[in-house]
Amino acid sequence: MFKYFIQGLMLGFAYVAPIGMQNLYVINTAISKRKIRAYQVAFITSFFDITLALACFWGIGSLMEKSQVLKSVILLIGSIMVIYIGVQLIRSTPDTNKEVNVNKSMLQVITTCFMVTWANPQALIDGSLLLGSFRISLPPEASTVFILGVCIASLSWFTGITTIVSIFKHSFNKKVIKILNVICGSIIIYYGLKLGISFINIVR
């Protein structure tokens, strides 16, 4: 069962690490605000990210388990989309100069974290395809262990990146982000290929 936890951990890191609005907000807060506010933002962002991951994994994944046709279709589409996401990550050029407003009250911080997660259509689609697809490719007894790894990865990433950026504010540049995106993109492509293999095994 430990291998499923590691798989969830790796997928969780690869899914959450690419630089998007969530990470941009966490990074900019860590650069421009005191540590206490930076960690508040990190924990709030982790909470919304984890709840979204659980909803995508258990909700969409459970629905797909009830239909073999839907399961096959989602595995195929999920494989293609996940590989596409990975390729786009590798090809992307990070923009660390994009302005994000970090001068907000706690209520505004919570609202912003919610908006860049639950109100983000791309996050909903990507999460449903990626995590929902993996739910149906796992043995039933491995699901809880796998999603636990994903959740721990989310919490570890946002608190970890806050700590790193707070300490090394002047070293966090485009080159570092580009390397990070290439690594994460490669891992996501690997998981996309695994979904494709699961699809082939079902339709045989």
Summary of the structure (lengths in Angstrom):
residues: 204
radius of gyration: 17.1
end to end distance: 27.0
largest distance: 56.5
contacts: 692
relative contact order: 0.24
helix: 82%
strand: 0%
